[in-house]
């Protein structure tokens, strides 16, 4: 229980020590106010009704008002600082989570298990939706209640020590029963978090304008709303179970509270009728007993709330300890003028899948080769590329770069060796320029190279009609006048981006999928000009790519079934000839 609190305290202290410090001071100030409100009125009441000393009464009234005013203003200062420092810490936590998400293994972040784990980690940080740092709020709340309880116990102790003992015993019994009732709520909330992730998915897609065309064109309204309602009904099931558990907690809490008040009031009235307490004492003890109950209840509730974070804490630890890529080491081998890549008996399967997506693949290619990788959808082409780029790690076998296992090379350095146009490439809501250069430093040479790339890929012609040209924002997320490209236009920008990166290995994964055959041929001619002196891998299920390639690898069922030139492959019956004959009508001159 307290591990969850102290762990989060340590995390926040490293991110922003001011936030937990302010929380501590705020709760201690609240405790002091509680004790003052119980203690100080006694002196006013006794001065008025017992000693009837006007000056003394005025002194205590002024003292009480002054003390309460100072403490109240101090409390407001802590509230203000808490708001500021909490948001500062939230921002740093968001950056921390974003950094971890971008550094995690690509294969990991695709898995449902990881996404559910991340959801639970978010719940730990946000406290089941109560707000950031709820576990800290509860923990420091307990500290504040303990400080207040100590002051009130000292007051009640002067009435009689047994009263304090009796109240504590009642609270302990109450805590035992309440904690048993609260235990199931932890599991309910964890299960609910997974369901709520699904409901948010449907909510996000329904409200995302980028899905608007498909929803309208395919009349998805009823399907999406039906699935959304089913998910919400599953959520409601958990809400009902949590509600029933909360009812039990409320009943036990209410019974314990009534019993505490009965004990306190009974002894207080007994002492009062025996003439052993003054009017001021009666007022002080009455307030102290009532407040004592409130402080004890606050401690109990704090403990119970903290107990809910126990499972979330474990999930958070597992999430935060999820292996990340080894981003930095000293192994950054400079590529020589001639280098070689080798797949050595490489196999790979996705997660718990029974079948291999790639099986026992062995192949070599060098820095001067332009290689076409063809095959039908699902043949293993894209998996081959993702393994080469270290987005996935082989299930078995090795991939070597000049004889060195690629997993032993510095990860970030290794990524600089590749310029890639993925089949499902993504553009960002930056300017068109930044989507190509990604903010790299510009000089006269790089600007000239950029202009050539823009002309050759057709991006220059595309942006001519835009008011801000190359500096036009993509999409309308942040600019109503943003440019929303067609599939082919977006692909040209992605191709220009790969050309601008100027890496020694170029990977084009279905680079012309959104283009017609004439435009496709033009793009490959551009590729030939841009990347003729580099290692180029062209992945496609369309055969036009082989015209511009020195060598073709044919994939089928996760294996390389043929390897050769167009002339050698077309001369024999096999998968290559089968695919070529099916598409020949599009490529005959």
JOKAUR-V801003 format. One record per helix or strand. SS is the DSSP state (H for helix, E for strand). FROM is the first residue (numbers start at 1). TO is the last residue. Records with the same first field share a line. If there is no record, write none. Layout:
SS: FROM-TO ; FROM-TO
This chain:
H: 2-15 ; 17-49 ; 54-103 ; 106-109 ; 112-126 ; 134-159 ; 161-207 ; 209-217 ; 221-273 ; 279-320 ; 381-388 ; 406-408 ; 411-415 ; 432-437 ; 444-457 ; 459-463 ; 469-471 ; 487-501 ; 517-530 ; 543-548 ; 566-570 ; 575-587
E: 104-104 ; 324-324 ; 340-348 ; 358-366 ; 370-374 ; 396-401 ; 404-405 ; 418-421 ; 431-431 ; 473-474 ; 483-483 ; 505-509 ; 535-540 ; 551-556 ; 559-564
